[in-house]
Amino acid sequence: MQLITDNGIYFEFVPFKPEYIQEDGFLIPTAPVITLNEVELDMDYVLVISTVSGAWRHLIGDTIKFTNLEKAEIQITGRTKFF
């Protein structure tokens, strides 16, 4: 699947590590957030999205990994709630 990066949606990524995930599947407030320019291939991330207005930020609950950095292609690898 390819992320659409030029359509008003801002993507953020949190490395998928046990210390960043609460029991309910949500992130801890101090979890590090990285941008699309900082992600690495074949590493699991928690996907966070927001709009260009910046009025809200949503954790959709999916974990992903990148399969192609140039094309921003991802593969869904799981859910944060089932971790």
FENRA-V919996 format. One record per helix or strand. SS is the DSSP state (hx for helix, st for strand). FROM is the first residue (numbers start at 1). LEN is the number of residues. If there is no record, write none. Layout:
ss/from/len
SS/FROM/LEN
SS/FROM/LEN
This chain:
ss/from/len
st/2/1
st/9/7
hx/18/3
st/21/1
st/27/1
st/34/1
hx/36/3
st/41/1
st/44/8
st/57/12
st/73/7
